[in-house]
Amino acid sequence: MAIGFAKRVFQIAGFWGLFVLSLAYGAYLLGLEGATIDTDRPEFVHGFFLIALAWQVAFLFIATDPVRYRPLMLAAMLEKFPFTLAVLVLYANGQVPVTMLVLGLIDGVLGVLFSIAYIWTDPTSGAE
């Protein structure tokens, strides 16, 4: 059951992230209203989106064999929790809209689920 839980959590996270980030990055690239980012360092924007998209692929890899990729789950948690914390602070200071708060909280929930998957996945068990 634990391996099945980990597989589902990382599959959902990977596909959710690919969907949301692809939409946001596409809107940014097309210059759609509300999707523009005010910065004089566009490499940071492109870097953020592309690295975040790469992590979604890593989540899908973890889903293929949670026992084998269990150590990578720790890094996956580190991908989720700092963003959640940053969004909470930014929202508290009135620097991001409520939609970003919701996305940050979703990342926090995924981080908690990643933590549970890590704890429940026995490193000595075989792949399901």
SENUMI-138584 format. One record per residue (C-alpha): residue number from 1; residue in one letter; x, y, z. Coordinates in steps of 0.05 Angstrom, whole numbers. Each point is the difference from the previous one (the first is absolute). Layout:
BEGIN
    n  res      px      py      pz
  NUM    a       X       Y       Z
...
This chain:
BEGIN
    n  res      px      py      pz
    1    m       0       0       0
    2    a      55      49      18
    3    i      34      -8     -67
    4    g     -67      10     -35
    5    f     -11      63      41
    6    a      68      28     -19
    7    k     -11     -16     -73
    8    r     -67      36      -1
    9    v      24      60      39
   10    f      60      11     -46
   11    q     -41     -13     -63
   12    i     -52      50      21
   13    a      53      51      19
   14    g      38      -9     -65
   15    f     -60       6     -46
   16    w     -31      57      41
   17    g      66      38      -3
   18    l      10     -11     -74
   19    f     -71      25     -13
   20    v       3      62      44
   21    l      71      20     -18
   22    s     -11     -11     -74
   23    l     -61      44       1
   24    a      35      55      40
   25    y      63      -3     -42
   26    g     -39       0     -64
   27    a     -41      60      23
   28    y      65      36      18
   29    l      32     -15     -67
   30    l     -62      25     -36
   31    g      -2      63      42
   32    l     -71     -12      22
   33    e     -31      51      47
   34    g      14     -18      72
   35    a      57     -46     -20
   36    t      54      52      -8
   37    i      56       2      51
   38    d      32      66      14
   39    t      74     -14       2
   40    d      62      24     -35
   41    r      30     -70       7
   42    p     -41     -45     -47
   43    e      50     -57      10
   44    f     -27      -8      70
   45    v     -71      -8     -25
   46    h      19     -50     -54
   47    g      47     -36      48
   48    f     -55      -6      52
   49    f     -51     -29     -48
   50    l      49     -48     -34
   51    i      30     -26      65
   52    a     -70      -8      30
   53    l     -22     -39     -62
   54    a      61     -45       6
   55    w     -20     -15      72
   56    q     -68     -23     -24
   57    v      34     -51     -44
   58    a      41     -22      61
   59    f     -64     -11      38
   60    l     -25     -45     -56
   61    f      66     -39       3
   62    i      -9      -9      75
   63    a     -70     -27     -14
   64    t      28     -55     -44
   65    d      40     -32      57
   66    p      -9      33      68
   67    v      46     -48      36
   68    r      57      12     -49
   69    y     -10      75      -1
   70    r     -17       8      74
   71    p      62      43      14
   72    l     -23      49     -53
   73    m     -64       9      39
   74    l      40      42      50
   75    a      20      48     -56
   76    a     -72       0     -24
   77    m     -22      25      69
   78    l      52      55      -5
   79    e     -31      20     -66
   80    k     -67      10      33
   81    f       8      29      70
   82    p      44      62     -15
   83    f     -48      24     -53
   84    t     -59      -8      48
   85    l      37      39      53
   86    a      20      55     -49
   87    v     -71       7     -25
   88    l     -28       4      71
   89    v      49      56      17
   90    l     -13      37     -65
   91    y     -76      -6       9
   92    a       5      25      72
   93    n      37      61     -27
   94    g     -52      12     -54
   95    q      50     -16     -56
   96    v     -38     -58     -34
   97    p     -74     -11     -15
   98    v     -43     -53      33
   99    t       6     -45     -62
  100    m      75      -6      13
  101    l     -15     -14      73
  102    v     -45     -58     -21
  103    l      54     -28     -46
  104    g      51       6      55
  105    l     -45     -36      48
  106    i     -11     -56     -51
  107    d      75      -7      -3
  108    g       2      -4      75
  109    v     -52     -56       1
  110    l      40     -37     -53
  111    g      62       9      42
  112    v     -36     -32      60
  113    l     -24     -57     -45
  114    f      72      -9     -25
  115    s      22      -4      73
  116    i     -52     -53      15
  117    a      20     -39     -63
  118    y      73       2      22
  119    i     -17     -25      70
  120    w     -46     -55     -25
  121    t      45     -25     -56
  122    d      43     -55      29
  123    p      69       4     -32
  124    t       9     -75       7
  125    s     -64     -21     -35
  126    g      -4     -18     -74
  127    a     -36      41     -51
  128    e     -75     -13      -3
